[in-house]
Amino acid sequence: MSGHPDGLSRCAWVPPNDPLYTRYHDTEWGVPEYDDRALYEKLVLDGFQAGLSWRTILHKRAAFREAFEGFEPERVARFGEADVARLLGDARIVRSRTKIDGAIRNARAWLAVMEEESFSAWLWSFYGGEPCRNAWATTAEVPAQTDESRLMARALKKRGFVFCGPVITYAFCQAVGMVDDHPLTCFRHGAASA
């Protein structure tokens, strides 16, 4: 699990020669996120990851943020055909019409949720409002989906969200710290949810 220049043990999926990915693992992945807008952004980016590697999305994240106007759902919800054409022409991001349309649709669904309650409070309710701290011996033990991610995926779809199946939803829950899936051997295990 090591091999990193600093000698720290990390999750097996973190390449030792990618400082951006290492920084993401060390400072962001698994850290509880409660900001409504940030949760929308992460859900959309996890949707864009479908069929790709997270490394690809991570290295394009700054361009995504610029192209999608800071992932401000109020702005993205108003995107029309001209915006879709602009995004499809932006080589810095993943140019998938269905994923771009999905980000817009998800912004509209986010606004509908926010009329009733906090998007953050609603999502965190699937975990009782607290991070779930797992104790895996290795990354290989971590499931691809759980009962909670299946329930969340169904609830998101019912509210009009897309690109949010149970596997994507579980990856999202890991990323935003609803679940601590750093294995016991990773120096970040328990650090964010302690």
Secondary structure by P-SEA (a helix, b strand, c coil): ccccccccccccccccccaaaaaaaacccccccccaaaaaaaaaaaaaaccccaaaaaaaaaaaaaaacccaaaaaaaccaaaaaaaaacccccccaaaaaaaaaaaaaaaaaaacccaaaaaacccccbbbbbbcccccccccccaaaaaaaaaaaaaccccccaaaaaaaaaaacccccccccccccccccc
